[in-house]
Structure formats: structure tokens, C-alpha cells
Amino acid sequence: MKPLVSCLLAASAWVALLSCASLRKPESSVDFVSQVKPVLERRCLECHNADYVFAGLRMETKDLMMKGGRSGPVIVPGNPDQSLLYKVLLLGHSSPVAMPPTPEGTFEEEKKLLQTWIAQGAEWPEGIQLVPPQNWPSSR
């Protein structure tokens, strides 16, 4: 009788575990063009572009982002905790290397979005280039 009770308890635990896992909302795939590109352009490109290459980092293209700046690559696809792009967003404003350097920094949803994007592999479609805010058309 004891083995039967153990089997029933184990089966019940698995059913409960599977039920909880299925209740969790799956993380939807982040779209670079509609979600990530606007954040990077608005928060990063003012200082990291061809005209103003702060810290040796340009961010207009995937190749430039993967190359990185004086501190090396800024994105480690699949690993936000090792990606400088994400790490500098987590620093408090009192840190001299916190980015962006404005007092408001980035919003929590933007940080989460970038974290998820990097965790999902930092997909960046071919041919898509970021445009610094100072080069935006006035109608944008």
C-alpha cells in the first residue's frame, strides 16, 4: 500500500507542477523594428552615432553594436547579464557610466524590453539601420 501512496503523491505533484507551468504566460517574441529600434534611437543614438562617437561606440547598425566600443562588445546575444548595453541601464544615476546619462534614465518597461530582446538572441533584421534623433525628419 505504501508504494501506491508514494506513486499517487508523486503523480499529484507532477500534475500540480504542470498546471502551474501552463498558467504562466509565455514570453512573446520581441519585435526589433517596432519595439527595440525606437528605444535605442531615442535613448542611445544621440551620443553613439557617426557624428558623436561617445566611448568609441557607434550603434547605427547590428555590426557596429556587435563590434562595440572602447569597452568591447555591448551585446552578448542570449545573455543580458553579460551585455554591457543592459548592464549600464541598471546602474544608478550616480554612477558615471550609467546610461543614458539623463536623470530619468530609461523606464522599467524599456529595460525589461531590452533584457528580453537580448535574452531572445538580440535578433536584428538585415538592412535595418538606426537613425539618431538629430537626423529625424521634423514630421516624425
DAFEN-V39205 format. One line per field, one symbol per residue. ss: DSSP state (H for helix, E for strand, L for the rest). phi: phi as a letter, one per 20 degrees, with the letter a starting at -180 (. if undefined). psi: psi as a letter, one per 40 degrees, with the letter a starting at -180 (. if undefined). Layout:
BEGIN
ss->???
phi->???
psi->???
END
This chain:
BEGIN
ss->LHHHHHHHHHHHHHHHHHHHHHHLLLLLLLLHHHHHHHHHHHHLLLLELLLLEHHHLLLLLHHHHHHLELLELLLLLLLHHHLHHHHHHHLLLLLLLLLLLLLLLLLHHHHHHHHHHHHLLLLLLLLLLLLLHHHLLLLL
phi->.ffffffffffffffffffffffffffffeeffedegfffffdcffdcbfebeflmddcfcggffffncfengdcdgnbffdeggffffeffffffdfcfffgfldfgffffgfffgfgeolfcggnececfgfdfffef
psi->dddddddddddddddddddddedhhihihhhdddddddddddededegiddgghfehiediddddddaadeaiehghegdeehddddddeiideheehiieidebiiddddddddddddeefhhiiehiihideeiiee.
END
